[in-house]
Amino acid sequence: MYKLMNVGDVFESLEYGTILVGINPELDDLSHDQIKNRIDNRIVIRTPDKKEFSIEVVSIQISSSLMNKKSIGICVGRSINQSEIPLNSEVYTDKS
């Protein structure tokens, strides 16, 4: 598995459900499409207490800062609640 990011924020959207946001400096040099291609239709979330679960990805949003730092937003819909994903959880994907 490939570590995609650490979760820096988790929030609920009334329209879209749970959204995970994080960064990975190793991905800053990649294009938005290259990053999206690394994220499969499922991700694995590993919490700080080492619990793991696989979850379906609904959509992906990549943002770039003025310094070209990428922020990755992954919508996982309503299949999991915000409270089930602690900050600093790790997100993995099978693609590299």
C-alpha positions, 0 to 999 in steps of 0.5 A: 500500500502507498501512504497518500496523506495524513488527515489534517481535517475532517468535516461533514458537508450536508450535501456530500457527507464526510470529507477528509483533507490532508497533505503529502509534500511528496505529491507537490510536484505532481499534477492534479490528474496524476494525484487523482490517478493514484487514488483508487475507488477505495482507500484504507484509513489507519487511525492513530490507535492502529485500527484500519478500515477500507472505505469507498471514495465518492470524489476527490478535490485537489487544491494548490497554494500559491507556493504550489503545495497540494491539499487533497480532499477526499469525499467518502460520502455518508458511509462513515461519520466525522467522529470515526476518523481522528486527526492524524489518521493515515490514508493509504491507497493500493496505487503508487 
